[in-house]
């Protein structure tokens, strides 16, 4: 009879009929007083949201004597119930917000660490996920709740090391920005796949590699995606498509990225990793702002308790220039999910866009403490200090950012701007050249880097490397023939080189696009010089003053900040 009613309990649990499962499970436990029956009844209570009832049952003493064996990841512990019961009890207390009590139940460290039955090289006998790894993951969650970030990171790393199948731990490490790009890559490539999953080692490693940030190892990432599509038939899998979208987003190819994220969201309406990129692309592509409004409205109606829904609302207000309202909804998103990086960074962006640099600095500083594996908050912090001419603080922030990631072309551009502002034109040119080189390696959209081509051309002009300056400005005009700043600077270069006819033509082209008295004065100087067949001299004070006036109007060096990355990673 007991076995028959156990079957009723199990079927009711599988069919989500929790009251039925609780009713019959309670009768079984009354008959048997078996810890295993108590565990399954507690599972029923947990699934029904009755966390207090589940925790009380799991910590209730039973009359049966515990087996006389030492504690191990697979055998009962000294407190009288199996490890799985302790794990479930900890989960119950975490769901109730009793974080310290939950940590006391599961322990502040892994009690099986360095024992003969524990370790990365020890596979699980039944082929499933080790409860020991799940305990470490839960410990990491509790450490995060208690603001013990370093210990949370170590717990997640231990969970993933103990069992490479523990994707939750991997996701926390990646999404919470707990590791630098180099740390991510080295750890994921060094996990014990072969000893733990000998038949699926390559597949698991490829799936994890596809989720890593794309600032480095572009060739390896491309090969990973190719293998997942060609060898494993996952070309239409949301997580593999997400990897393609992430690579395009890092290359600032927002239209292409939007196409792929739209496909992902067509399969999974709320995809926690794809949606931040999708919303950022809609923000960058102005013709999609109306769709952004509709999407945000739909998300709030469908999932009002999801941080992503209110983040979408904030993004729409940000696209409309309503900075205060945008911050209000970003703050609401961060309250719903305190570890949601895009909301924190976008909250700071709203201050920056409004020109509230001091508040932006405070907000970005908070992000650096919360997401210390990401270089982006430090970079944005440096940009704010640079806007306030705090060159020392800007330099410190950029150095901190570069120590975390030295291959972001946007960061290299900002380092070039800093060097230029300090009149170190040679070093500035090197940074701008490096930024363009990295951008070419990652196949970024060339139009994104027009400002950097302008910047490096201006440095060349300052260094009297006029032919190289002309080449840089001409590259901008190849991408945008009506770029007024590039035309005007190209005209000045021709003027300096004594090619008055070419200078006059470019001055005229500039004036056809923008009316500016300084350019008009430079044109008149060129025309006067042409009439006497005598080009300008660098010592000509009047001519130099006109050039200086034009530089003030156009902006000598521009930050490449048109594309603020809305998601960290």
C-alpha positions in Angstrom: 0.0 0.0 0.0 2.8 2.4 0.9 4.4 1.9 -2.5 1.1 2.5 -4.3 0.6 5.8 -2.5 4.2 6.8 -3.2 3.4 6.4 -6.8 0.3 8.6 -6.4 2.5 11.3 -4.7 5.1 11.1 -7.5 2.5 11.3 -10.3 0.8 14.3 -8.7 4.1 16.1 -8.3 5.0 15.5 -11.9 1.6 16.8 -13.0 2.0 19.9 -10.8 -0.9 18.9 -8.6 0.8 19.9 -5.4 -2.1 19.7 -3.0 -2.7 16.1 -4.1 1.0 15.3 -3.8 1.1 16.9 -0.3 -2.0 15.1 0.9 -0.8 11.6 -0.1 2.8 12.3 0.7 1.9 13.3 4.3 0.2 9.9 4.8 3.2 8.0 3.5 5.5 9.9 5.9 3.2 9.2 8.9 3.5 5.5 8.1 7.2 5.3 7.4 8.9 8.2 9.2 11.5 7.8 6.4 13.9 10.7 5.7 13.5 9.9 2.0 9.8 10.3 2.1 10.3 13.5 4.1 12.5 14.8 1.4 9.9 14.2 -1.4 7.2 15.8 0.7 9.4 18.8 1.3 10.0 19.0 -2.5 6.3 19.1 -2.9 5.9 21.9 -0.4 8.8 23.8 -2.1 7.3 23.6 -5.5 4.0 24.8 -4.1 5.8 27.9 -2.7 5.4 26.7 1.0 9.0 27.4 1.9 8.6 27.7 5.6 6.6 24.4 5.8 9.3 22.7 3.7 12.2 24.0 5.8 10.5 23.0 9.0 9.9 19.4 7.7 13.5 19.1 6.5 14.9 20.1 9.9 12.5 18.0 11.9 14.3 15.2 13.9 13.4 11.6 13.0 13.4 8.7 15.3 15.4 6.6 12.9 19.1 6.4 13.7 21.3 7.8 11.0 23.6 5.4 9.1 27.0 4.9 10.7 29.1 6.4 7.9 31.2 9.5 7.5 29.8 12.5 5.7 30.6 12.7 2.0 29.0 14.2 -1.1 26.9 11.1 -1.5 26.3 9.9 2.0 24.3 11.3 5.0 25.9 14.0 7.1 26.2 14.1 10.8 23.1 16.3 11.2 20.8 13.3 10.4 19.6 13.9 6.8 21.2 13.5 3.4 23.0 16.2 1.6 20.1 16.8 -0.8 17.9 17.6 2.2 20.4 20.1 3.5 20.6 21.7 0.0 16.8 22.0 -0.2 16.6 23.4 3.3 19.1 26.1 2.3 17.0 26.9 -0.8 13.9 27.3 1.4 15.6 29.8 3.7 17.0 31.7 0.7 13.5 32.0 -0.8 12.3 33.4 2.5 15.1 35.9 2.6 16.8 34.2 5.6 20.2 34.4 4.0 22.3 34.0 7.1 20.2 31.0 8.3 20.6 29.4 4.8 24.3 29.9 4.9 24.5 28.3 8.4 22.6 25.2 7.1 24.8 24.6 4.0 28.1 25.9 5.6 30.3 28.9 4.7 32.7 26.5 2.9 32.6 23.2 1.1 33.0 20.5 3.9 34.1 18.0 1.3 36.8 20.1 -0.2 40.1 18.1 -0.6 38.5 14.8 0.5 39.0 11.6 -1.4 35.4 11.6 -2.6 35.5 15.2 -3.9 37.2 17.0 -6.7 37.0 18.1 -10.3 38.4 14.8 -11.5 35.8 12.7 -9.7 32.8 12.1 -11.9 29.3 11.7 -10.6 28.4 7.9 -10.5 24.9 8.4 -11.9 26.0 10.8 -14.6 23.9 13.6 -13.3 24.9 16.9 -11.6 26.7 16.6 -8.3 24.8 17.8 -5.3 28.1 19.1 -3.9 28.4 21.5 -6.9 24.8 22.6 -6.4 25.6 23.4 -2.8 28.6 25.5 -3.9 26.3 27.3 -6.3 23.8 28.0 -3.6 26.6 29.2 -1.3 27.6 31.7 -4.1 24.1 33.0 -4.3 24.0 33.6 -0.6 27.4 35.3 -0.6 26.1 37.7 -3.2 23.0 38.4 -1.1 25.3 39.2 1.8 27.5 41.4 -0.3 30.5 39.1 0.0 31.4 39.3 -3.7 34.9 37.7 -3.6 33.5 34.7 -1.7 30.6 34.4 -4.1 33.0 34.4 -7.1 35.0 31.6 -5.5 31.9 29.5 -4.7 30.7 29.8 -8.3 34.1 28.8 -9.6 34.2 25.8 -7.3 30.8 24.7 -8.4 31.7 24.9 -12.0 35.0 23.1 -11.4 33.3 20.3 -9.5 30.8 19.8 -12.2 31.1 21.4 -15.6 27.4 20.6 -16.2 26.5 23.2 -13.5 25.5 25.9 -16.1 23.9 28.1 -13.4 27.3 28.7 -11.9 28.8 29.5 -15.3 25.9 31.9 -16.1 26.4 33.8 -12.8 30.1 34.2 -13.4 29.5 35.6 -16.9 26.3 37.6 -16.4 27.5 39.1 -13.1 30.8 40.2 -14.7 32.8 38.6 -12.0 35.7 37.6 -14.3 37.8 39.6 -16.7 37.7 38.5 -20.4 41.1 36.8 -20.0 40.0 35.0 -16.8 36.9 33.8 -18.4 38.7 32.4 -21.4 41.5 30.7 -19.3 39.1 29.1 -16.8 36.6 27.8 -19.4 39.4 26.3 -21.5 40.9 24.6 -18.5 37.9 22.9 -16.9 38.0 19.1 -16.5 35.6 18.3 -19.3 37.1 15.0 -20.4 37.2 13.4 -16.9 33.6 14.5 -16.0 31.8 14.2 -19.4 34.1 12.0 -21.5 31.5 11.6 -24.3 30.3 15.2 -24.4 33.4 17.1 -23.4 33.9 18.9 -26.8 30.2 19.9 -27.0 30.1 21.4 -23.4 33.3 23.3 -24.0 32.0 24.8 -27.3 28.7 25.8 -25.7 30.5 27.6 -22.9 33.1 29.2 -25.2 30.2 30.6 -27.3 28.9 32.6 -24.3 32.2 34.3 -23.5 32.8 38.0 -24.3 34.1 38.6 -27.8 36.9 41.3 -27.3 39.6 38.7 -27.9 40.1 35.3 -29.6 37.9 36.3 -32.6 39.1 33.5 -34.7 38.5 30.9 -32.0 35.0 32.3 -31.4 34.2 32.1 -35.1 35.4 28.5 -35.3 33.3 27.7 -32.2 30.2 29.0 -33.8 31.0 27.2 -37.1 31.4 23.8 -35.3 28.2 24.3 -33.3 26.3 25.0 -36.5 27.9 22.5 -38.9 28.8 19.5 -36.5 26.0 19.8 -34.0 23.2 21.2 -36.0 22.5 24.1 -33.7 22.3 26.8 -36.3 18.8 27.8 -35.2 19.3 27.3 -31.4 18.7 30.5 -29.4 21.9 30.3 -27.4 24.0 29.8 -30.6 22.2 32.6 -32.3 23.0 34.7 -29.2 26.7 34.1 -29.8 26.4 35.5 -33.3 24.5 38.5 -32.1 27.0 39.2 -29.4 29.9 39.2 -31.9 28.0 41.6 -34.1 27.1 43.9 -31.2 30.8 44.1 -30.2 31.5 45.1 -33.8 28.9 47.9 -33.6 26.9 46.3 -36.4 23.6 47.1 -34.7 21.3 46.4 -37.7 22.7 42.9 -38.2 22.6 42.2 -34.5 19.0 43.4 -34.3 18.0 40.9 -37.0 19.4 38.0 -35.1 18.1 39.0 -31.7 14.7 39.4 -33.3 14.9 35.8 -34.4 15.8 34.7 -30.9 12.9 36.7 -29.4 10.6 35.1 -31.9 11.4 31.8 -30.4 11.7 32.9 -26.7 9.7 36.1 -26.0 11.7 37.0 -22.8 15.4 35.9 -23.3 17.4 37.4 -20.5 20.7 37.5 -22.5 19.3 38.6 -25.9 16.9 41.3 -24.7 19.5 43.8 -23.4 21.3 43.6 -26.8 18.0 43.8 -28.6 17.0 47.0 -26.7 20.4 48.6 -27.1 20.2 48.0 -30.9 16.7 49.6 -31.0 18.1 52.6 -29.1 21.0 53.0 -31.6 18.8 52.6 -34.7 16.6 55.7 -34.6 13.9 54.3 -37.0 13.2 51.6 -34.4 12.3 53.9 -31.5 8.5 53.5 -32.1 8.9 49.7 -32.0 10.9 50.2 -28.8 7.9 51.9 -27.2 5.6 49.1 -28.3 8.0 46.4 -27.0 8.4 48.1 -23.6 4.6 48.5 -23.2 4.1 44.8 -24.1 6.8 43.6 -21.7 5.4 45.6 -18.8 1.9 44.2 -19.4 3.3 40.6 -19.7 5.9 40.5 -17.0 5.6 43.5 -14.6 7.9 41.9 -12.0 10.8 41.4 -14.5 13.7 43.9 -14.3 14.0 43.7 -18.1 10.5 45.1 -18.6 11.3 48.3 -16.7 14.7 48.5 -18.3 13.0 48.5 -21.7 10.8 51.5 -20.5 13.9 53.3 -19.4 15.6 52.7 -22.7 12.6 54.3 -24.5 12.7 57.4 -22.3 16.5 57.5 -22.9 15.9 57.5 -26.6 13.5 60.5 -26.3 16.0 62.5 -24.2 13.8 62.3 -21.0 16.8 61.7 -18.7 15.0 62.0 -15.4 12.2 59.5 -16.3 14.8 57.2 -17.8 16.7 57.1 -14.5 13.5 56.5 -12.7 12.8 53.3 -14.6 16.4 52.1 -14.6 16.4 52.5 -10.8 13.2 50.4 -10.6 14.9 47.7 -12.8 17.9 47.6 -10.5 15.6 47.3 -7.4 14.0 44.2 -9.0 17.4 42.7 -9.9 20.3 44.2 -8.0 22.9 42.4 -10.2 21.4 43.6 -13.5 24.4 45.4 -15.0 22.7 47.1 -18.0 20.3 49.0 -15.7 23.1 50.3 -13.5 25.2 51.4 -16.4 22.3 53.0 -18.3 21.4 54.9 -15.1 24.8 56.4 -15.2 24.5 57.1 -18.9 21.4 59.1 -18.3 23.4 61.5 -16.1 26.2 61.7 -18.7 23.8 62.5 -21.6 22.3 65.2 -19.5 25.7 66.8 -18.7 25.5 65.9 -15.0 29.1 64.7 -14.9 29.5 64.7 -11.1 26.4 62.5 -10.7 27.6 60.3 -13.6 31.0 59.8 -12.0 29.3 58.7 -8.8 27.1 56.2 -10.6 29.9 54.8 -12.8 32.0 54.4 -9.6 29.3 52.3 -8.1 29.3 50.1 -11.3 33.1 49.6 -11.0 32.6 48.2 -7.5 29.6 46.0 -8.4 30.9 44.6 -11.7 34.6 44.5 -11.2 35.3 42.0 -14.0 34.1 44.5 -16.6 36.3 47.2 -18.1 33.3 49.3 -19.3 32.4 51.1 -16.1 36.1 52.2 -15.7 36.2 53.4 -19.3 32.9 55.4 -18.9 34.3 56.8 -15.6 37.4 58.0 -17.4 35.3 59.6 -20.2 33.4 61.6 -17.6 36.7 62.8 -15.9 38.0 63.7 -19.3 35.0 65.8 -20.0 35.7 67.7 -16.8 39.4 68.0 -17.7 40.4 65.9 -14.7 43.2 64.3 -16.6 44.8 62.6 -13.7 41.6 60.8 -12.6 40.8 60.0 -16.3 44.2 58.4 -16.8 43.8 56.3 -13.6 40.4 55.1 -14.8 41.6 54.3 -18.3 44.5 52.4 -16.9 42.2 50.4 -14.7 40.0 49.7 -17.7 42.9 48.6 -19.8 44.2 46.3 -17.1 40.9 44.4 -17.4 40.6 44.5 -21.2 43.3 45.8 -23.5 41.6 45.0 -26.8 38.6 47.3 -26.9 39.1 49.8 -29.7 36.7 52.3 -28.0 39.0 52.4 -25.0 42.1 52.9 -27.2 40.3 55.8 -28.8 39.6 57.4 -25.4 43.3 57.0 -24.4 44.2 58.8 -27.7 41.8 61.7 -26.8 43.4 61.9 -23.3 46.9 62.1 -24.9 45.8 64.7 -27.4 44.3 66.9 -24.6 47.7 66.7 -22.9 49.4 67.8 -26.2 51.1 64.4 -26.6 50.2 64.2 -30.2 52.6 61.4 -31.1 51.3 59.1 -28.4 47.7 60.1 -29.3 48.3 59.1 -32.9 49.6 55.7 -31.8 46.5 55.1 -29.7 44.2 56.1 -32.6 46.1 53.9 -35.0 45.8 51.0 -32.5 42.1 51.5 -32.2 41.6 51.4 -36.0 43.8 48.3 -36.2 41.8 46.5 -33.6 38.6 47.6 -35.2 39.7 46.2 -38.5 40.7 42.9 -36.9 37.2 42.6 -35.4 35.6 43.7 -38.7 33.7 46.5 -37.0 31.5 48.8 -39.0 33.9 51.3 -40.6 31.3 54.2 -40.2 31.5 53.7 -36.5 35.1 54.8 -36.5 34.8 58.0 -38.6 35.6 60.1 -35.5 38.7 58.1 -34.9 39.9 58.7 -38.4 39.3 62.4 -37.9 41.2 62.2 -34.6 44.3 60.4 -36.1 44.2 62.8 -39.1 44.3 65.8 -36.7 47.3 64.3 -34.8 49.1 63.8 -38.1 48.4 67.4 -39.0 49.7 68.6 -35.6 52.9 66.5 -36.3 53.2 68.0 -39.8 52.6 64.6 -41.3 50.3 66.2 -43.8 50.2 63.4 -46.4 49.1 60.9 -43.8 46.5 63.4 -42.5 45.1 63.8 -46.0 44.9 60.0 -46.3 43.0 59.8 -43.0 40.5 62.5 -43.9 40.0 60.9 -47.4 39.0 57.6 -45.7 36.3 59.4 -43.9 35.0 60.9 -47.1 35.0 57.5 -48.7 32.5 56.5 -46.1 30.6 59.8 -46.0 31.3 62.2 -49.0 29.3 64.9 -47.2 31.2 64.9 -43.9 31.7 68.6 -43.4 34.5 68.3 -40.7 36.5 65.9 -42.8 36.2 68.2 -45.8 37.2 71.3 -43.9 40.3 69.6 -42.3 41.2 68.2 -45.7 41.0 71.7 -47.2 43.3 73.0 -44.4 45.8 70.3 -45.1 45.9 71.2 -48.8 46.2 74.8 -47.8 49.2 74.0 -45.6 50.8 71.9 -48.4 50.4 74.8 -50.8 47.9 73.1 -53.1 45.6 76.1 -53.2 43.4 74.9 -56.0 42.5 71.7 -54.1 42.1 73.7 -50.9 39.7 76.2 -52.5 37.6 73.3 -53.9 37.3 71.6 -50.5 36.5 74.9 -48.8 33.7 75.4 -51.3 32.4 71.9 -50.7 32.4 72.5 -46.9 30.5 75.8 -47.3 27.9 74.0 -49.4 27.2 71.8 -46.4 27.6 74.2 -43.5 27.8 78.0 -43.4 30.7 79.1 -41.2 32.4 82.4 -41.2 35.8 80.9 -40.2 35.8 78.6 -43.2 34.7 81.6 -45.4 37.7 83.6 -44.1 40.0 80.6 -44.8 38.6 80.4 -48.3 39.3 84.1 -48.8 42.8 83.7 -47.6 43.3 80.9 -50.1 41.8 82.9 -52.9 44.1 85.9 -52.1 47.1 83.6 -51.9 46.2 82.1 -55.3 46.0 85.5 -57.0 49.6 86.2 -56.0 50.7 82.6 -56.5 52.0 82.4 -53.0 50.8 79.7 -50.6 50.4 80.3 -46.9 53.3 80.2 -44.6 53.1 78.4 -41.2 54.2 81.7 -39.6 51.3 83.6 -41.0 49.6 84.7 -37.8 46.3 85.7 -39.5 45.9 82.4 -41.2 46.8 80.4 -38.1 44.2 82.3 -36.1 41.5 81.4 -38.6 42.4 77.8 -38.4 42.3 78.0 -34.6 38.9 79.6 -34.7 37.6 76.8 -36.9 39.0 74.1 -34.6 37.1 75.7 -31.7 33.9 75.5 -33.8 34.3 72.0 -35.1 35.9 70.3 -32.1 39.5 69.3 -32.6 39.2 65.7 -31.3 35.9 63.9 -30.8 35.1 61.2 -28.4 33.8 58.1 -30.1 30.9 58.0 -27.7 28.0 58.0 -30.1 27.7 54.3 -29.3 27.5 53.8 -25.6 27.4 50.1 -25.0 24.2 49.3 -23.2 25.1 45.9 -22.0 28.3 45.0 -20.1 30.3 42.2 -22.1 
